[in-house]
Amino acid sequence: MDFSLPEDIVALSDSVERFAKTEILPAMGAYEDRGTFPHSIIEKMGDAGFFGAAFPESLGGSDAGFMAVSVISETISRLAPEFGYAMNMQAMTCPFTIFNWGREDQVARFVPELITGRKIGMFALSESGGGSDAAGSMKTTAVRDGDVYRLNGSKQWITFANAADTGILFAKTDPAAGHRGVSAFIVEPKSYDGFTANPIPMTGLSNALCSNAVFLDDFVVPLKNRLGEEGEGFKIAMNALEYGRLTVSSRSVGLAQACLDQAVEYANDRVVGGSPIGEYQMVQHLIADMTTNIAAARLLVHRMAWLMDRGEASNRAASLAKYAAVNAAKHAASSAAEIFAGYALADEYPIKKITAYVNMLAVGEGTPNVQRILIAEDTLGMKDADRHPVRNRLRAPNVE
């Protein structure tokens, strides 16, 4: 088996790196100081094709595949971790869910604008009291009123909600039916009253690209914007999170690699007792473990992407990859902190920012403990992780 990436994927990674160094890093300071959303950078990323890799050319995508999505997500997160969120909102959980489950008119209307960055996306599932049981514990309701639904309730940790033009939002159309009463909607926050998004202050994370608390007060969603049938929302959400785990896992590997890169540079430069600290075995042990964990996690993530590119079931692979990637990132962050010692807390070095994103990303698309349960139940034969039919309209158009 050839474990090397195709040349075009390697070239894509190089292109993303150049973009981050020339278009993002020099410009982001001003956006952070103002706390304003960097629309122009997102649109440039869309123009560069970063968001369209998993979409057909007929919609403005490149049909480069999920491996390309993984490599883009890893590279951008290694260099500009705050923009890793865009790979979910603009490349996977928002537009791909519409592509995968939407009618042709919905796909044509919403997907091209999202993957080009002309419209900003969001994915609103989590609620403040829901925890990992986001669908079963959901309080937000959607009541049909003629040719519209009226939504009331709240959502928590909704990335880009304060800037979103389009989003996927989940609400109960039958509150008594548990997760079977959840429905999915394509929402347009700027087109209708009753939608409020308040950024959540989080020390160490971006002021410009942030998560939000969302409040819905008779927020109107046209009937034509329902995604799928009433009661299909849970199925749609679980499918969406499977693809979201590709970007989250890739982003975690990128953050882990960033920790290793920073640690290696510091260990070679920092002199103690007349020698660079990289010559001391305790530091070498940390570097060796970081290197091995990252390499193993990256292979699991690439295997997930490979399965998705083949249109095969990937939920088991997604759980393994997400769990391994987050553990690699957390280990890399803690190991880098040991190497940097007190300087790990200083704004002078990027490791402080990277660690904040590792902690935030660890809970996205399923906490490590949730992944543990999924993996264990699958291994014990209690629940087949790949029991659900594949829904991948790009690679398996006849599989529902």
N, C-alpha and C positions, 0 to 999 in steps of 0.2 A: 504494500500500500504506500502511495506517495503522500507524505505528510506535509509537503510544501504547498504554499498557497499559489494559485495561478498568477502569472505575471501581471495580468490586468488588475487583480485584486491588490497586489503589492504596489502597483503604480497608483491605485486609488488611495491607498493609505498614505503614500508620499504626498499626493495632492491635498489630502485633508490636513496633513501636517503643515504644509506650506500655507494653506489658507488660514489655519489657526494662528500661525506666527505673523502673518502679514495683515490679516483682516480683523482678527478678534483681539489678540493680546494688546496691540497698540491703542485700540479704540475703547476697550471696556471700562477703563478707569473713569471716563467722563460719564458713561451710563450709570455706573455704580454711584458716583457722587450725586447725580441727579435722582437716582432711583427710578429711572425711566426704562421702559421695555425697549430692547434693541431691535426694533422692527427691521431696520435696514440690514443688519447682519443676518437675521433669519432669512430675509428674502435673498440675500447673496448666497447663503447656504443652499436655498432652494434652486437658485439659478445654476449653481455648481453641480446639482444633481444628487446632493447628499441625502435627500429625503425620498427620492423616487426609485431607489434601487429595487424594491420589492414590487414595483408596479409596472404594468405593460406600457409599451411606448404609446399606445393609443390614448392613454391618459396623461401623457407627459413624463412617464417614468422611463427608466433605462433597462428594465428587466434584467438587471445584473444579479439579482437573487439575494437570499438571506445571508449568505456568507459575506457579501458586500455590506449589508446592513450591520453585521457584527463587527467587521473591521473598521467601518466608519465610526461606529459607536465607541469602540475601544480607543481609537486614535484621538477623537475629539475630547474624550473624557480624560485621557492622559495629559492633555495640554490645556484644555479649558473646560474643567469639569461641570461648570454651570450650564454649558451648552449640551451636555449629555441629555438633559431633560428634553431638548428639542427632538431628539431621535425617537422618543416615545410619542410626543404630542404631534409631531409633523410627519413621522415616518412609519409608526407602528400602531399603537393602541387606538389613536383616533382615526386616521384615514384608512388604515388596513381593516378596521372593524366595519367601517362603512362599505369598503370594497368587498369584504367577505360576506356581508349579510344584507347589504342594501339592494334596493331595486335599481334597475339600470338608470332611471332618471335621477335617483339620489346619488349614485356613484358619479355620474357625469357632472352633476351640479357641484358637489362638495369636494371630491377627491383631488382634482387637478389644482384647485386653489390652495389646498393644504400642502401638497407635496412641492409646490413651487414657492411656498413661504409667503404667498400674497395674503393668505388668511391664516390666523393663528388658531391652533386647536387645543382642546383639553379633553380629559377623560374623568368624569365625575361619578365615582362609585362609592368611595369611603365616606362614612359618617362618624361623628364624634363619639358615639356610643357603640359603634358596630364592631370595632376591632377587626379581627380576622374573619368574623362572620358578617361581612358587609351586606350580603344579600338577605340572609335570614333575619338579621336584626334591623333591617332598613325601616326608617320611619317616614321618609319622604314619600308623598302620595301624588298620584296623577289621576285626576277625575275627568272623564270625558264630558265635554259640554258642546254638543253639536259637532262642528268640524274642527274643534280644537280640544286639547287637554289643558287643564289648569293644574300646575304643579305647586305644591307647598311643602316646605321642609328645609333642610340644610345639608350641606356636604362639607367635609373637612379634608385638608391636605390636597387641594385641587390645584395642580401646577398650571400656571399660565391663565388661570380663570379671570384674572383682572385685565387681561389683554385679549381674551379669546373672542373670535368671531364665530367659531363653529365648535361644537363639542358633542361627545356622547355622554348622556346622563341617564342614570337608572333610577326608577321610582316604582312604587307599589301601585298597580292598577287594581289589585285585589289584596288588601292588607291582611285578610284572614287566611290567605293561602301560603304563608311563609315564602320560601324562595320561589315557589311556583307562581306567585303573584307578582313577580318583578317583570317590568317591561323596560325596553330600551328606547331612547329617543335621540334624534339628532336635534340639538338645540342651537339657537342663534341668539346669544346673550345681548348683542348690540341692536337687535331688531325689535325686541319686545320688552315692555316694562316688567318689573317684578324680580329682576335678577341683580343681586348685589354680591360683589366679591371683595373681601378685605384681606390684603396681604398679612401673612403670619410672620412676625419678627422672629428671626432665627440667627443668633450670633454665629458668625463664621461663614454663613452662606450668602449668596448673592442678594443684593437689594433690588436688582433689576429683573432677574428671572427667579420668581418666587412661587411658593405654594400659598394657597388662600383658603379662608373660610367662606363658603358660599351660602347665601340665604335666598330662598325662593318664596315669593309672596304673590300667589295667583299668577305665577309666571306662565305665559301662554306658549304652547307648542302646537303648531298645526298638525292635524291628523295625518297629513301627507308626510310628516317628518318622523312618524313612528318607525323604528327600525325593527323589522320582523313583525311577528304577530304579538298580541298581548300574551303575557306569560312566558315569552321566550327570553326574557332579559337575563336570567341567571345563566342559561346556556351560552348566550352571546358574551356575557362578561367573562365566564371561565375560558372561553375560546380566545377572547381578546388578551387576557392575562398570560396565556401560554405564549403568544407572540411578544407580549411585553417583556417576558422573562428573557427573551433573546437580547433585547437592548439593555435591560438591567444587568444581566450577567456580563455582557460585553463591557459595559461601562464600569462594572466592578473590577474586571481584569485591567482595564485602562487605569483606574485609580491605584490598583495594586502595583502596576508597573511604574506609575509616577512616584510612588513611595520608594520603590527600589532604586529608580534612577536618582532620586534626590539623596538617598542614603549612600549610594556608591560614590557620588560626587563629593559628599561631605566627608565620608570616611577616607577618601584619598587626599583631601585638602587639610583636614583637621589634624594638627600635630600635637601629640601629648608625649612627654618624656623623650622628645627628640625624634619620634617616629610617627608617621601617619597612623591614625587609629585603625585603619584597614589592615594593618600588619598584625594586629592583636587577634588572637584566636576567638575570643568571645564575640567580637564584631564579625569575624568571618563566619562563625556559626549562624549568626542571624542572617547574614547575606545569603548563605547557602540555602537555608530553609525558605527564605523569601523567594529565591530564584526557582526552587523546585515546586513550591506551591503554585506559583503563578503559571509555570509551564504546564502543570497538570490541569489547572482550572481552564486555561486557554484551550487545551485539547478537548475538554468536555464541552466548552461553549461552541467550538468549531464543529463538533459532532452534532450538536443540536441544530446548528445552521445547515449542515449537510443533510440531515433528515428532512428539515423543512424544505430545502431545495428539491428534494426527491418526492415531496408530497406525502411523506410517511408520517405515522404517528410519532409525536415528539414530546408528549407531556412528561414521560418518564425521564427522558434526556434533559428536558427543561428544568425539572426539579433537581436533578443531580448537578447540572451546570450552575444553577442559581446558588445552591447550597455551597458548592465548592468555591465558586467565584467570590461570594461574600466572605467566606471564611478566609480565603487567600488575602482579600483586601483588608480585613480586620487584623489579621496576623501581620501583614506588611505595615499597616499603620502603627501598630504597637511596637513592632521591631524598629521601625524608623525612629519612633519617639525615643527608644532606648539609645539609639546611636546618636541622635541629636542632643539628648539629655535636656538641659534647660532651654536650649534654643528651639526645641520643638514647640514651645509656647510663644515664641517671638514672631511678630508679624514680618520680620525680616526674611523668614524662610517660607516657602510655599507649603511645607509639610503641615502646618497648622490648618490651612484651608483644605488641603486634600483630606485630612483626617475628618474634618467636619462633614464632607461629602460622603465619605465611607460610612459614617454613622447614619446619615440620612438615607443612603441608598440601601442599607442593609434590610430595611423594613419594606421596601417597595416590591410590589408584585408577589407578596407572601414572605413573612418573616422567616428567619432560619428555623425556628421551631415548627412552623407550619410545613416547611419543606421536609424536615425530619420525619414528621408524621406521615406525609405522603410517601416518602421513600421507604420508611419502615413497613407501612401497610402493604405496599407493593411487594417488597421483598418477602414478607411473611405470608403472602398469598391471600391477604384479606380483601384488598381492593386493587385490581389491575390498573396501574396508573394510565395505561393507554387504552382503557376500556371504551372511551368515547370515540365515535366516528370522527375521522379527520375532516376538518373544514378549512380548506385552503384553496380558494377559488383560482389562485394564480397557477398552482402546480397540479391540482386535482379537481378540475372543473365539474366532474360528474359525481364527486363524492360529497355527500351531505352529512 
